[in-house]
Amino acid sequence: METYQEKLPDICIPDIHYIVFRQCNPAWRLLPHLVSNFDVTYLIQGRACYTINDKKYELSAGDLLCLPENVKKEAMTYPEQLMHCFSVNLQPKDPDMQNVTLPLPLVNHIGIRNDLIQLFDDLVYSWQEHRPGYMLKCRGILSLIMYHIVEATMFENFSSDRDNRIKNAILYIIRNYSKKITVKKLADIAGLNTAYFGLLFKRVTGIKVNQYIANVRIHKAKAMLKSGSYRVTEVAEYCGYSDAFHFYKQFKGITGIPPSYYIPIISK
């Protein structure tokens, strides 16, 4: 079965049409009109009723509305709960500047995320300042926003607990993969007890701690083998394996092929 991830384009360049932060007044309305490009609205306060292709959607703070091309939209807010939202209209394109599709859910509740709000604030500011190079900056910020949106709405192992505790542990693994790394050490870095750290790590990354460490080591090992400058035993030792047989077994288990196969294949 095809997954959301398989439908995602590898490269997506946002061709931006408008960016706005709306603080609605009681009379605010969007009259019925056709949305010809990809359209994103993130509510951070209040409520609104959007009608998309004649179907009503009640939205509140923390909701994300992602409209594909060529849909009919109208909207209104509620005087007692005026909507504040960020709204972006864009056309995602591939490197050849051909239109691509982001298969995002129409409505999704991602909650109030300070990281996204900060990025949207930076995006609106850069768009309004209109300084030299602003479009390049806006595309960069919007690309990061779209990544976070995809992560929050489409990846099954996404967790709102993704915070600096797990990030710091992962950075330690990346920087120290050649050394002996224990779950206890990582838990101490995260400031958590070992049992809870293991549960949180898996919830955030989708895999166990030791599997993550192995993936980082094997990823580095592949790069070293592809260079053709190292023997398999040297790579094993450099990547934190004191037992070459264990390295061989783990490498084949993760990649599906023995480590020695990488050298001749890349050298041809």
For each residue, the residues with C-beta under 8 A, 3 or more apart:
1:
2: 6 7
3: 6 7
4: 7 8 103 154 155
5: 8 154 155
6: 2 3
7: 2 3 4 101 103
8: 4 5 102 103 150 154
9: 12 92 94 100 101 102
10:
11: 94 95
12: 9 92 93 94 100 102 143 146
13: 92 93 94 95 97 139 143
14: 90 91 92 93 139 142 143 146
15: 90 91 92 93 97
16: 19 88 89 90 127 135 138 139 142
17: 37 89 90 91
18: 87 88 89
19: 16 86 87 88 89 123 124 127 138 142
20: 86 87 88 124
21: 84 85 86 87 120 121 124
22: 28 83 84 85 86 87
23: 82 84
24: 28 46 48 77 82 83 84 85
25: 28 82
26: 77 79 82
27:
28: 22 24 25 76 77 82 83
29: 74 75 76
30: 33 73 74 75 76
31: 74
32: 51 72 73 74
33: 30 72 73 74
34: 70 71 72 73
35: 39 67 69 70 71 72 73 89
36: 69 70
37: 17 69 89 90 91
38: 66 67 68 69 89 90 91 92 102
39: 35 65 66 67 73 87 88 89 90
40: 64 65 66 67 86 87 88 89 90 149
41: 50 59 64 65 67 85 86 87 88
42: 63 64 65 85 86 87 116 120
43: 46 47 48 59 60 61 62 63 64 65 83 84 85
44: 61 62 84 85 86 112 117
45: 61 82 83 84 85
46: 24 43 60 61 77 78 81 82 83 84
47: 43 58 59 60 61 77 78 81 83
48: 24 43 59 75 76 77 78 83 85
49: 56 57 58 59 75 76 77 78
50: 41 56 57 59 65 73 74 75
51: 32 54 55 56 57 72 73 74 75
52: 55 57 67 71 72 73 106
53: 71 72
54: 51 72
55: 51 52
56: 49 50 51
57: 49 50 51 52 65 106 107
58: 47 49
59: 41 43 47 48 49 50 63 65 83 107
60: 43 46 47 63 81
61: 43 44 45 46 47 112
62: 43 44 109 110 111 112
63: 42 43 59 60 107 108 109 110
64: 40 41 42 43 107 108 109 110 149 152 153
65: 39 40 41 42 43 50 57 59 106 107
66: 38 39 40 102 104 105 106 107 108 149 153
67: 35 38 39 40 41 52 71 73 106
68: 38 71 101
69: 35 36 37 38 91 99
70: 34 35 36
71: 34 35 52 53 67 68
72: 32 33 34 35 51 52 53 54
73: 30 32 33 34 35 39 50 51 52 67
74: 29 30 31 32 33 50 51
75: 29 30 48 49 50 51
76: 28 29 30 48 49
77: 24 26 28 46 47 48 49 81 82 83
78: 46 47 48 49 81 82 83
79: 26 82
80:
81: 46 47 60 77 78
82: 23 24 25 26 28 45 46 77 78 79
83: 22 24 28 43 45 46 47 48 59 77 78
84: 21 22 23 24 43 44 45 46
85: 21 22 24 41 42 43 44 45 48
86: 19 20 21 22 40 41 42 44 117 120 123 124
87: 18 19 20 21 22 39 40 41 42
88: 16 18 19 20 39 40 41 123 142 145
89: 16 17 18 19 35 37 38 39 40
90: 14 15 16 17 37 38 39 40 142
91: 14 15 17 37 38 69 99
92: 9 12 13 14 15 38 99 100 101 102 146
93: 12 13 14 15 96 97 98 99 100
94: 9 11 12 13 97 98 100
95: 11 13
96: 93
97: 13 15 93 94
98: 93 94
99: 69 91 92 93
100: 9 12 92 93 94
101: 7 9 68 92
102: 8 9 12 38 66 92 146 150
103: 4 7 8 154
104: 66 108 149 150 153 154
105: 66 108 153 154
106: 52 57 65 66 67
107: 57 59 63 64 65 66
108: 63 64 66 104 105 152 153
109: 62 63 64
110: 62 63 64 113 116 149 152 153
111: 62 160
112: 44 61 62 117
113: 110 116 117 148 152 160
114: 117 118
115: 118 119 148
116: 42 110 113 119 120 145 148 149
117: 44 86 112 113 114 120 121
118: 114 115 121 122
119: 115 116 122 123 141 144 145 148
120: 21 42 86 116 117 123 124 145
121: 21 117 118 124 125
122: 118 119 125 126 141
123: 19 86 88 119 120 126 127 138 141 142 145
124: 19 20 21 86 120 121 127 128
125: 121 122 128 129
126: 122 123 129 131 134 137 138 141
127: 16 19 123 124 130 134 138
128: 124 125
129: 125 126 134
130: 127 134
131: 126 134
132:
133: 136 137
134: 126 127 129 130 131 137 138
135: 16 138 139
136: 133 139 140
137: 126 133 134 140 141
138: 16 19 123 126 127 134 135 141 142
139: 13 14 16 135 136 142 143
140: 136 137 143 144
141: 119 122 123 126 137 138 144 145
142: 14 16 19 88 90 123 138 139 145 146
143: 12 13 14 139 140 146 147
144: 119 140 141 147 148
145: 88 116 119 120 123 141 142 148 149
146: 12 14 92 102 142 143 149 150
147: 143 144 150 151
148: 113 115 116 119 144 145 151 152
149: 40 64 66 104 110 116 145 146 152 153
150: 8 102 104 146 147 153 154 155
151: 147 148 154 155 158
152: 64 108 110 113 148 149 155 158
153: 64 66 104 105 108 110 149 150
154: 4 5 8 103 104 105 150 151 158
155: 4 5 150 151 152 158
156: 206
157: 203 204 205 206
158: 151 152 154 155 162
159: 162 203 204
160: 111 113
161: 166 200 203 204
162: 158 159 166 167 204
163: 166 167
164: 167 168
165: 168 169 190 191 192 197 200
166: 161 162 163 169 170 190 200 201 204 205
167: 162 163 164 170 171
168: 164 165 171 172 189 190
169: 165 166 172 173 186 187 189 190 197 201
170: 166 167 173 174 205 212
171: 167 168 174 175
172: 168 169 175 176 181 185 186 189
173: 169 170 176 177 181 186 212 213 216
174: 170 171 177 216
175: 171 172
176: 172 173 179 181
177: 173 174 181 213 216 217 220 239 240
178: 238 239 240
179: 176 240
180: 240
181: 172 173 176 177 185 186 213 240
182: 185 186
183: 186 187 194 197 198 209 210
184: 187 188 194
185: 172 181 182 188 189
186: 169 172 173 181 182 183 189 190 197 201 209
187: 169 183 184 190 192 193 194 196 197 198
188: 184 185 191
189: 168 169 172 185 186
190: 165 166 168 169 186 187 197 200
191: 165 188
192: 165 187 196 197 200
193: 187 196 197
194: 183 184 187 197 198
195: 198 199
196: 187 192 193 199 200
197: 165 169 183 186 187 190 192 193 194 200 201 209
198: 183 187 194 195 201 202 208 209
199: 195 196 202 203
200: 161 165 166 190 192 196 197 203 204
201: 166 169 186 197 198 204 205 208 209 212
202: 198 199 205 206 207 208 209
203: 157 159 161 199 200
204: 157 159 161 162 166 200 201
205: 157 166 170 201 202 212
206: 156 157 202
207: 202 211 212 215
208: 198 201 202 211 212
209: 183 186 197 198 201 202 212 213
210: 183 213 214
211: 207 208 214 215
212: 170 173 201 205 207 208 209 215 216
213: 173 177 181 209 210 216 217
214: 210 211 217 218 250 254
215: 207 211 212 218 219 254
216: 173 174 177 212 213 219 220
217: 177 213 214 220 221 239 240 241 250
218: 214 215 221 222 239 250 251 254 255
219: 215 216 222 223
220: 177 216 217 223 224 239
221: 217 218 224 225 235 236 239 247 251 259
222: 218 219 225 226 255 262
223: 219 220 226 227
224: 220 221 227 229 230 235 238 239
225: 221 222 228 230 232 235 259 262 263 266
226: 222 223 262 263 266
227: 223 224 230
228: 225 263 266 267
229: 224
230: 224 225 227 234 235 238
231: 234 235
232: 225 235 236 244 247 248 259 260 263
233: 236 237 244
234: 230 231 237 238
235: 221 224 225 230 231 232 238 239 247 259
236: 221 232 233 239 241 243 244 247 248 259
237: 233 234 241 242
238: 178 224 230 234 235
239: 177 178 217 218 220 221 224 235 236 247
240: 177 178 179 180 181 217
241: 217 236 237 244 246 247 250
242: 237
243: 236 246 247
244: 232 233 236 241 247 248
245: 248 249
246: 241 243 249 250
247: 221 232 235 236 239 241 243 244 250 251 259
248: 232 236 244 245 251 252 258 259
249: 245 246 252 253
250: 214 217 218 241 246 247 253 254
251: 218 221 247 248 254 255 258 259
252: 248 249 255 256 257 258 259
253: 249 250
254: 214 215 218 250 251
255: 218 222 251 252
256: 252
257: 252 261 262
258: 248 251 252 261
259: 221 225 232 235 236 247 248 251 252 262
260: 232 263 264
261: 257 258 264 265
262: 222 225 226 257 259 265 266
263: 225 226 228 232 260 266 267
264: 260 261 267 268
265: 261 262 268
266: 225 226 228 262 263
267: 228 263 264
268: 264 265
